[in-house]
């Protein structure tokens, strides 16, 4: 009579073991994919924040230029084009 630790697992247990191993492998793959996606999200958020800052800076420069144009128009006595 074979000892307990020498017996081959039943087909159902072998199939279950195979499925568990595949699930563990898939789990590790998903963890890695999630980590890569998280890194990409962080990079895109940083890029977005940088672009927002650049837009803000450009808007401020344009506002300053418009203010200077308004001052120049009023100093030179040119008629207001909106009247």
Order of alpha helices (4+ residues) and beta strands (2+ residues): alpha
